[in-house]
Each structure stands twice: as structure tokens, then as C-alpha cells.
Amino acid sequence: MTLDKHKLDGIPQITSRILPVETFEALLLAEGYQRVGSAPAQGNRIKVWWSHLEHRRIEAIYSPDGKIAITAYHVD
């Protein structure tokens, strides 16, 4: 659980190790990120990609039930 370990472009530093998906996605949407896709990830988790016109793309990992954002980082 490392959501607080990465700095995301345009988003204030997240200080929690995990966040409810609704809270995490609200931060991204408020900054203008758009969800562009998802796929199964290791450990039965969910990988979600977010895109922005000016910021680098984000890859986020959610819990298997899709309710908790576990980590997020830039992939570009």
C-alpha cells in the first residue's frame, strides 16, 4: 500500500497509504484526468489508466473489489 509514496502531476501530495476509490478518482477528475482503460492486475487487483492533456499518464492499482486505491504512479 504505497499511495503516499508517489507524487502525481497536478495532484496535492497524497498522505494516506490507501484511499477509497471515490476520493482518489475525485482528485484526478478535478485536475482534468480522464479514465482511459482498465485490466486485471497481479493478485486479483485491478489496473486503471488515467490520461491528461498536459500531465503524464497515471497507472493506478485498485483492490480486487474496486473500492480501494492502493497505489498510483506515472508510466510515461
Residue, then its C-alpha position, 0 to 999 in steps of 0.5 A: m500500500t504505497l499511495d503516499k509514496h508517489k507524487l502525481d502531476g497536478i495532484p496535492q501530495i497524497t498522505s494516506r497509504i490507501l484511499p477509497v476509490e471515490t476520493f482518489e478518482a475525485l482528485l484526478l477528475a478535478e485536475g482534468y484526468q480522464r479514465v482511459g482503460s482498465a485490466p486485471a492486475q497481479g493478485n486479483r487487483i485491478k489496473v486503471w489508466w488515467s490520461h491528461l492533456e498536459h500531465r503524464r499518464i497515471e497507472a493506478i492499482y485498485s483492490p480486487d473489489g474496486k473500492i480501494a486505491i492502493t497505489a498510483y504512479h506515472v508510466d510515461 
